[in-house]
Amino acid sequence: MRVFVKSMRGSNLDPCKNQKARKLLKEKKAKIISYKPFTIQMLVPTGETTHESHVGIDLGAKYTGVAITQEDRVLAKGNIECRQDVKGLLETKKIYRRSRRSRKTRYRKCKFKHKTTRVYSNKKGKWVKKKTSFTSPRPKSWLPPSLESRTQNLFFWIDTFTSLLPKVKLHIEVGKFDVQKMKNPDIQGKGYQEGDTFGYHDVRYFVLARDSYTCQVCKKKGKILNTHHIIYRSHGGSDAPSNLISVCTDCHTSDNHKRGRILWHWMEKRKKVPTYKEPPFMNALRIRTFRRYPDASIIYGSETTPRRKALHLEKTHYNDAIAISGIQHIKENPHRIFYIKQFRKKKRSLHEATARKGRKNKNLTQKRNKKNTKEMKGIHLNDTVRIFGKIGFVSGFTTTGLYIKDIHNAYITKPGKTYKQVGFKDVTVKNHNNNWQFISHLAPDGA
């Protein structure tokens, strides 16, 4: 990955090679102004001739490819991984908030505003104001927090890269999905208004009729039937008809729901139920991309594939981004890619609903768990460290040591040992981070 350069007066220059940046820093002709991505600023006058830069963005629900090109050279390429844990954390927060109803706590103002209307009171003989319903403060362009987090993080990195390049042109691939067409390729006309359960009283009657009023476990008819979730809701399953089957009351017992029993085996043997939660997000992201970057060149996936094949590149997110950038032929393509991932640095709940492993009693005194400590012995959470010849990030602390993970969320352990904890003396801190992890490594495909 090239090093971004700014002139003495702050204007963007063409990125330079690592060797040149190292030489400029050693001779005190430049200073470091950012580490992620690595950027230097000149301390001496220099020429300001620049070339047109192109930034290709391959938007995705989880991974987004980024590529920076100039003429026939690829200057940088890599992937950005968005957080996928926001929804689960909000559900946990919901559980904590609901538990306040059974605890003696301070009064907390209502989350939504009351809507008041004027009604005539026969008792008082006049018009009075009465609270009738709740109104949500959400604006029309509101997105759920999990999707809003992904959207804003992607826009943040797009703005970051474009702000460091001269004469930049932005190229973005967006997706447009028709969920109804994905379920039924032959759908047309009024079929869009008629879902799977059209003509049935509710989803339950549709599932029973689809299964011919037969228990799918014992294959018997004439029994009282219930609808059973193939993938339990506690495991992320939905109430969609494709995730429901008919099971009789003799088979649909609490014991059969346990791990290793009949209904659990059914869930393991069943093929993965297709979900359609990402296409709506990509549609919403496309609309917001149009509004945020009106001058960007927008293309679709059908155009990206032939471009990538013409450049003889393997199918990856960053290679798609190279093709999106509009480069015609590649003369220079780095072997290293960057990888960016967000880290949840703060844990706002000081006490848990259930006791953690190793803790005998609930944390009723609001004492922070050692693993959630922000700093210990000069080392902070999410610091980039070198240990046993590898680069990792601090994920937690213990009384005598700490935990280190690589950017792919795998623990780095001591050679020949199985436990995860490592000692402070084995760790060398490279630099402090905020809530982003940024690393450069060799591309898996060698391209």
C-alpha positions as CSV (number, residue, x, y, z in Angstrom):
1,M,0.0,0.0,0.0
2,R,1.3,3.4,-1.0
3,V,1.8,6.2,1.6
4,F,-0.5,9.3,1.3
5,V,1.3,12.6,1.1
6,K,0.3,16.2,1.7
7,S,2.3,19.3,0.8
8,M,3.5,22.0,3.3
9,R,0.3,23.9,2.7
10,G,-2.0,20.9,3.1
11,S,-2.9,20.1,-0.5
12,N,-2.9,16.4,-1.6
13,L,0.0,15.0,-3.6
14,D,0.4,11.7,-5.4
15,P,1.0,8.8,-2.9
16,C,4.6,7.6,-2.7
17,K,6.3,4.3,-2.1
18,N,7.1,3.1,1.4
19,Q,10.9,3.4,0.8
20,K,10.6,7.0,-0.3
21,A,8.4,7.9,2.7
22,R,10.9,6.2,5.1
23,K,13.7,8.2,3.6
24,L,11.8,11.5,3.9
25,L,11.0,10.8,7.5
26,K,14.6,9.8,8.3
27,E,15.9,13.1,6.7
28,K,13.4,15.1,8.7
29,K,11.8,16.4,5.4
30,A,8.4,15.1,6.4
31,K,6.3,14.3,9.5
32,I,3.6,11.7,10.2
33,I,0.1,13.1,10.5
34,S,-1.9,9.9,10.5
35,Y,-1.3,6.1,10.9
36,K,-4.6,4.8,9.6
37,P,-4.1,5.1,6.7
38,F,-0.4,6.1,6.9
39,T,-0.1,9.7,5.8
40,I,2.9,12.1,5.9
41,Q,3.1,15.9,5.4
42,M,6.1,17.5,3.7
43,L,8.2,20.0,5.8
44,V,10.1,21.3,2.8
45,P,8.9,22.9,-0.5
46,T,8.3,20.4,-3.3
47,G,6.7,20.1,-6.7
48,E,3.0,19.7,-6.8
49,T,2.4,18.0,-10.1
50,T,-0.4,15.4,-9.6
51,H,-2.2,12.8,-11.6
52,E,-5.9,11.9,-11.8
53,S,-6.8,9.4,-9.0
54,H,-9.7,6.9,-9.1
55,V,-11.3,5.3,-6.1
56,G,-13.3,2.1,-6.7
57,I,-15.8,1.0,-4.1
58,D,-17.5,-2.4,-4.1
59,L,-20.3,-1.9,-1.5
60,G,-21.4,-5.0,0.4
61,A,-23.6,-5.8,3.4
62,K,-20.6,-7.2,5.4
63,Y,-17.5,-6.7,3.3
64,T,-16.7,-3.7,1.1
65,G,-13.8,-3.7,-1.4
66,V,-11.7,-0.5,-1.9
67,A,-9.1,0.1,-4.6
68,I,-7.1,3.2,-5.5
69,T,-5.7,3.5,-9.0
70,Q,-3.8,6.0,-11.1
71,E,-3.4,5.5,-14.9
72,D,-2.3,1.8,-15.2
73,R,-1.2,1.4,-11.6
74,V,-3.0,0.0,-8.6
75,L,-1.8,2.0,-5.6
76,A,-3.7,0.3,-2.8
77,K,-6.4,-2.3,-2.4
78,G,-8.2,-3.9,0.5
79,N,-11.4,-4.8,2.4
80,I,-13.5,-3.1,5.1
81,E,-15.5,-5.3,7.4
82,C,-18.6,-3.8,9.0
83,R,-19.9,-4.7,12.5
84,Q,-22.5,-7.4,12.7
85,D,-23.1,-7.4,16.4
86,V,-25.1,-4.2,16.8
87,K,-28.5,-5.9,16.6
88,G,-27.6,-8.5,19.2
89,L,-26.3,-5.8,21.6
90,L,-29.5,-3.8,21.2
91,E,-31.5,-6.9,22.0
92,T,-29.4,-7.4,25.2
93,K,-30.0,-3.8,26.1
94,K,-33.7,-4.3,25.6
95,I,-33.6,-7.2,28.1
96,Y,-31.8,-5.0,30.7
97,R,-34.4,-2.2,30.2
98,R,-37.4,-4.5,30.6
99,S,-35.9,-6.0,33.8
100,R,-36.2,-2.5,35.4
101,R,-39.9,-3.2,35.7
102,S,-39.2,-5.7,38.4
103,R,-36.5,-3.7,40.2
104,K,-36.7,-0.6,42.4
105,T,-35.0,2.0,40.2
106,R,-35.2,5.7,39.5
107,Y,-37.9,7.1,37.2
108,R,-36.9,7.1,33.6
109,K,-38.7,9.4,31.1
110,C,-40.6,7.7,28.4
111,K,-38.7,7.1,25.1
112,F,-41.6,8.4,22.9
113,K,-43.6,11.5,23.1
114,H,-47.3,11.5,24.1
115,K,-49.7,12.7,21.4
116,T,-52.5,14.9,23.0
117,T,-55.9,15.7,21.5
118,R,-58.7,17.9,22.7
119,V,-61.8,16.0,23.9
120,Y,-65.0,17.1,25.5
121,S,-65.4,16.0,29.1
122,N,-69.0,15.6,30.3
123,K,-67.8,15.4,33.9
124,K,-66.1,18.8,33.7
125,G,-68.4,20.3,31.1
126,K,-65.5,21.6,29.0
127,W,-62.9,20.7,26.4
128,V,-59.7,19.2,28.0
129,K,-56.4,17.8,26.7
130,K,-56.1,14.0,26.8
131,K,-53.1,11.8,26.1
132,T,-54.3,9.4,23.4
133,S,-51.2,7.7,21.9
134,F,-47.4,7.8,21.5
135,T,-45.6,9.5,18.6
136,S,-42.2,8.3,17.5
137,P,-39.4,10.9,17.1
138,R,-37.9,9.0,14.2
139,P,-37.4,11.1,11.0
140,K,-38.6,9.8,7.6
141,S,-35.1,8.7,6.6
142,W,-34.6,6.7,9.8
143,L,-32.7,3.4,9.6
144,P,-32.4,0.8,12.4
145,P,-29.2,1.4,14.4
146,S,-27.5,-1.8,13.1
147,L,-28.0,-0.6,9.5
148,E,-27.2,3.0,10.3
149,S,-23.9,1.9,11.9
150,R,-22.9,0.1,8.7
151,T,-23.9,3.0,6.4
152,Q,-22.1,5.7,8.4
153,N,-18.9,3.6,8.8
154,L,-18.8,2.9,5.0
155,F,-19.3,6.6,4.2
156,F,-16.6,7.5,6.8
157,W,-13.9,5.4,5.0
158,I,-15.0,6.6,1.6
159,D,-14.6,10.2,2.7
160,T,-11.3,9.4,4.4
161,F,-9.7,7.9,1.2
162,T,-11.1,10.5,-1.1
163,S,-9.8,13.4,1.1
164,L,-6.2,12.2,0.8
165,L,-6.0,12.0,-3.0
166,P,-5.5,14.7,-5.7
167,K,-8.0,15.1,-8.6
168,V,-10.0,12.2,-7.3
169,K,-12.9,10.5,-9.1
170,L,-15.2,8.2,-7.2
171,H,-16.6,5.0,-8.7
172,I,-19.2,3.0,-6.7
173,E,-20.9,-0.3,-7.4
174,V,-24.4,-0.5,-5.8
175,G,-26.9,-3.3,-5.7
176,K,-30.6,-3.3,-6.7
177,F,-32.6,-6.3,-5.4
178,D,-36.1,-7.5,-6.0
179,V,-36.8,-9.8,-3.0
180,Q,-40.1,-11.1,-4.5
181,K,-38.3,-12.0,-7.7
182,M,-35.7,-13.8,-5.7
183,K,-38.3,-16.0,-4.1
184,N,-40.4,-16.5,-7.3
185,P,-38.7,-15.7,-10.6
186,D,-42.0,-15.9,-12.5
187,I,-43.8,-13.4,-10.4
188,Q,-45.5,-10.5,-12.2
189,G,-48.4,-8.1,-12.0
190,K,-50.6,-8.4,-9.0
191,G,-48.5,-11.3,-7.7
192,Y,-46.4,-8.7,-6.0
193,Q,-49.4,-7.9,-3.8
194,E,-50.1,-11.6,-2.9
195,G,-47.6,-13.1,-0.6
196,D,-47.1,-16.8,0.3
197,T,-50.0,-16.8,2.7
198,F,-52.5,-15.1,0.4
199,G,-56.0,-16.6,0.9
200,Y,-55.2,-18.0,4.4
201,H,-56.3,-16.6,7.7
202,D,-52.7,-16.4,9.0
203,V,-49.3,-18.0,8.7
204,R,-50.2,-21.0,10.9
205,Y,-53.1,-22.1,8.6
206,F,-50.8,-21.8,5.6
207,V,-48.1,-24.0,7.1
208,L,-50.7,-26.6,8.2
209,A,-52.2,-26.7,4.7
210,R,-48.7,-26.8,3.0
211,D,-47.8,-29.9,5.2
212,S,-51.2,-31.6,4.4
213,Y,-52.1,-31.5,8.1
214,T,-49.4,-34.1,8.8
215,C,-46.9,-34.1,11.6
216,Q,-43.5,-33.8,10.0
217,V,-41.8,-35.8,12.8
218,C,-44.0,-38.9,13.2
219,K,-45.8,-38.5,9.9
220,K,-49.2,-39.1,11.4
221,K,-52.5,-37.3,10.6
222,G,-55.5,-36.5,12.7
223,K,-53.6,-35.2,15.7
224,I,-53.6,-31.7,17.2
225,L,-50.9,-29.8,15.4
226,N,-48.6,-26.9,16.3
227,T,-46.2,-24.8,14.2
228,H,-42.6,-25.4,15.2
229,H,-39.6,-23.2,14.3
230,I,-36.9,-25.1,12.5
231,I,-34.2,-22.6,13.5
232,Y,-35.2,-21.4,16.9
233,R,-35.8,-17.7,17.4
234,S,-33.1,-17.7,20.1
235,H,-30.7,-18.8,17.3
236,G,-31.8,-16.0,14.9
237,G,-34.7,-17.9,13.2
238,S,-37.6,-15.9,11.8
239,D,-41.4,-16.4,11.7
240,A,-41.4,-16.8,7.9
241,P,-43.3,-19.8,6.5
242,S,-40.1,-21.3,5.2
243,N,-38.8,-21.6,8.8
244,L,-42.0,-23.3,10.2
245,I,-43.2,-26.9,10.1
246,S,-46.2,-28.7,11.5
247,V,-45.6,-30.9,14.5
248,C,-48.2,-32.7,16.6
249,T,-48.6,-32.1,20.4
250,D,-47.1,-35.5,21.2
251,C,-43.8,-34.6,19.4
252,H,-43.8,-30.9,20.3
253,T,-42.7,-31.2,23.9
254,S,-40.2,-29.2,25.9
255,D,-38.0,-32.3,26.2
256,N,-37.8,-32.8,22.5
257,H,-36.6,-29.2,22.1
258,K,-33.4,-29.9,24.0
259,R,-30.1,-30.4,22.4
260,G,-29.7,-33.9,21.0
261,R,-33.5,-34.7,20.9
262,I,-35.8,-35.2,17.9
263,L,-36.6,-31.5,17.1
264,W,-33.0,-30.5,17.6
265,H,-31.8,-33.2,15.1
266,W,-34.5,-31.8,12.7
267,M,-32.9,-28.4,12.9
268,E,-29.4,-29.8,12.3
269,K,-30.4,-31.9,9.3
270,R,-32.5,-29.2,7.7
271,K,-30.9,-27.2,4.9
272,K,-30.2,-23.6,5.7
273,V,-33.3,-21.5,5.4
274,P,-32.7,-18.7,2.9
275,T,-32.9,-15.2,4.5
276,Y,-33.6,-11.9,2.7
277,K,-32.5,-9.4,5.4
278,E,-29.4,-8.1,3.4
279,P,-31.2,-7.1,0.1
280,P,-33.4,-4.5,1.7
281,F,-30.3,-3.0,3.4
282,M,-28.4,-2.9,0.0
283,N,-31.5,-1.1,-1.5
284,A,-31.5,1.5,1.3
285,L,-27.7,1.9,1.0
286,R,-28.0,2.5,-2.7
287,I,-30.5,5.4,-2.2
288,R,-28.3,7.0,0.5
289,T,-25.2,6.6,-1.7
290,F,-27.0,8.5,-4.5
291,R,-27.8,11.3,-2.1
292,R,-24.3,11.4,-0.4
293,Y,-22.2,11.2,-3.6
294,P,-24.2,12.8,-6.5
295,D,-21.1,13.2,-8.6
296,A,-19.9,9.7,-8.3
297,S,-19.9,7.2,-11.2
298,I,-22.4,4.5,-10.3
299,I,-22.3,1.0,-11.8
300,Y,-24.0,-2.3,-11.1
301,G,-22.7,-5.8,-10.6
302,S,-23.5,-6.9,-14.2
303,E,-20.9,-4.4,-15.4
304,T,-18.2,-5.3,-12.9
305,T,-17.9,-9.0,-13.7
306,P,-16.9,-8.6,-17.4
307,R,-14.5,-5.8,-16.5
308,R,-12.8,-8.0,-13.8
309,K,-12.5,-10.9,-16.2
310,A,-10.9,-8.7,-18.9
311,L,-8.3,-7.7,-16.3
312,H,-7.7,-11.4,-15.5
313,L,-8.4,-10.9,-11.8
314,E,-9.8,-13.5,-9.3
315,K,-13.2,-13.0,-7.7
316,T,-12.6,-10.9,-4.5
317,H,-14.0,-7.7,-3.1
318,Y,-10.9,-5.7,-3.7
319,N,-10.4,-7.1,-7.2
320,D,-14.0,-6.0,-8.0
321,A,-13.1,-2.6,-6.7
322,I,-10.1,-2.5,-9.1
323,A,-12.4,-3.2,-12.0
324,I,-14.9,-0.7,-10.8
325,S,-12.3,2.1,-10.8
326,G,-12.2,2.0,-14.6
327,I,-8.6,0.9,-15.1
328,Q,-8.1,-0.5,-18.6
329,H,-4.9,-2.6,-18.1
330,I,-2.7,-3.2,-15.0
331,K,1.0,-2.5,-15.1
332,E,1.6,-2.4,-11.4
333,N,-0.5,-4.4,-8.8
334,P,0.8,-4.6,-5.1
335,H,1.0,-8.0,-3.4
336,R,-0.2,-6.6,-0.1
337,I,-3.8,-5.6,0.8
338,F,-5.1,-3.7,3.8
339,Y,-7.8,-4.9,6.1
340,I,-10.0,-2.6,8.2
341,K,-12.3,-3.8,10.9
342,Q,-14.2,-2.1,13.7
343,F,-13.6,-3.0,17.3
344,R,-16.2,-2.6,20.1
345,K,-13.9,-0.9,22.5
346,K,-16.4,0.1,25.2
347,K,-18.7,-2.1,27.3
348,R,-21.3,0.3,28.8
349,S,-23.1,-2.2,31.0
350,L,-21.2,-2.5,34.3
351,H,-23.2,-5.4,35.6
352,E,-24.7,-8.4,33.8
353,A,-28.0,-10.2,34.0
354,T,-26.3,-13.5,34.6
355,A,-23.0,-14.3,36.3
356,R,-20.0,-14.7,33.9
357,K,-17.9,-17.8,33.8
358,G,-15.6,-17.8,36.8
359,R,-17.8,-15.5,38.8
360,K,-19.7,-17.2,41.6
361,N,-22.2,-14.4,42.3
362,K,-23.9,-11.8,40.2
363,N,-22.1,-8.5,39.9
364,L,-24.5,-6.4,42.0
365,T,-21.9,-3.9,43.1
366,Q,-21.3,-2.7,39.5
367,K,-17.7,-3.7,39.7
368,R,-16.2,-3.9,36.2
369,N,-15.0,-7.3,35.1
370,K,-11.2,-7.6,34.5
371,K,-11.7,-8.6,30.9
372,N,-13.5,-5.2,30.3
373,T,-10.7,-3.1,31.9
374,K,-9.7,-0.3,29.5
375,E,-6.0,-0.1,30.4
376,M,-3.4,-2.0,32.4
377,K,0.4,-1.5,32.8
378,G,0.4,1.1,30.0
379,I,-1.4,-1.2,27.5
380,H,-4.9,-0.2,26.3
381,L,-7.7,-2.1,24.7
382,N,-7.3,-2.5,20.9
383,D,-3.7,-1.6,21.0
384,T,-1.7,-3.0,18.1
385,V,1.0,-5.3,19.5
386,R,3.7,-7.7,18.3
387,I,3.8,-11.1,20.0
388,F,5.4,-14.4,19.1
389,G,6.3,-13.0,15.6
390,K,2.7,-12.1,14.9
391,I,0.7,-8.8,14.9
392,G,-2.5,-8.7,17.0
393,F,-4.8,-6.5,19.0
394,V,-5.5,-6.4,22.7
395,S,-9.0,-7.8,23.4
396,G,-9.0,-8.0,27.2
397,F,-7.1,-8.3,30.5
398,T,-6.7,-10.6,33.4
399,T,-5.0,-10.0,36.8
400,T,-1.7,-11.3,35.5
401,G,-1.9,-11.2,31.7
402,L,-4.0,-10.2,28.7
403,Y,-5.7,-11.7,25.6
404,I,-4.6,-11.0,22.1
405,K,-6.6,-11.6,18.9
406,D,-5.7,-11.2,15.3
407,I,-7.8,-9.2,12.9
408,H,-9.9,-12.3,12.0
409,N,-11.0,-12.7,15.7
410,A,-8.8,-15.7,16.4
411,Y,-6.8,-15.8,19.7
412,I,-3.0,-15.7,19.5
413,T,-1.6,-18.2,22.0
414,K,1.8,-19.1,23.3
415,P,3.4,-21.8,21.1
416,G,2.8,-25.3,22.4
417,K,0.1,-24.1,24.8
418,T,-3.7,-24.3,24.6
419,Y,-4.7,-21.5,27.1
420,K,-5.5,-18.1,25.7
421,Q,-3.8,-15.9,28.2
422,V,-0.4,-14.4,27.5
423,G,2.1,-12.5,29.7
424,F,2.8,-8.8,29.6
425,K,6.5,-9.5,29.1
426,D,5.9,-11.2,25.8
427,V,4.0,-8.2,24.3
428,T,5.6,-5.3,22.4
429,V,3.2,-2.4,21.8
430,K,3.4,-1.0,18.3
431,N,0.8,1.8,18.5
432,H,-2.5,2.8,20.1
433,N,-5.8,2.6,18.2
434,N,-9.2,4.0,18.6
435,N,-12.1,1.6,17.7
436,W,-10.6,0.6,14.3
437,Q,-8.2,-2.2,13.5
438,F,-6.0,-1.5,10.4
439,I,-3.5,-4.1,9.2
440,S,-1.7,-4.8,5.9
441,H,-0.8,-8.3,4.8
442,L,-0.1,-10.4,1.7
443,A,-3.1,-11.1,-0.6
444,P,-4.3,-14.7,-0.3
445,D,-4.4,-15.0,-4.1
446,G,-0.9,-13.5,-4.5
447,A,-2.3,-10.8,-6.8
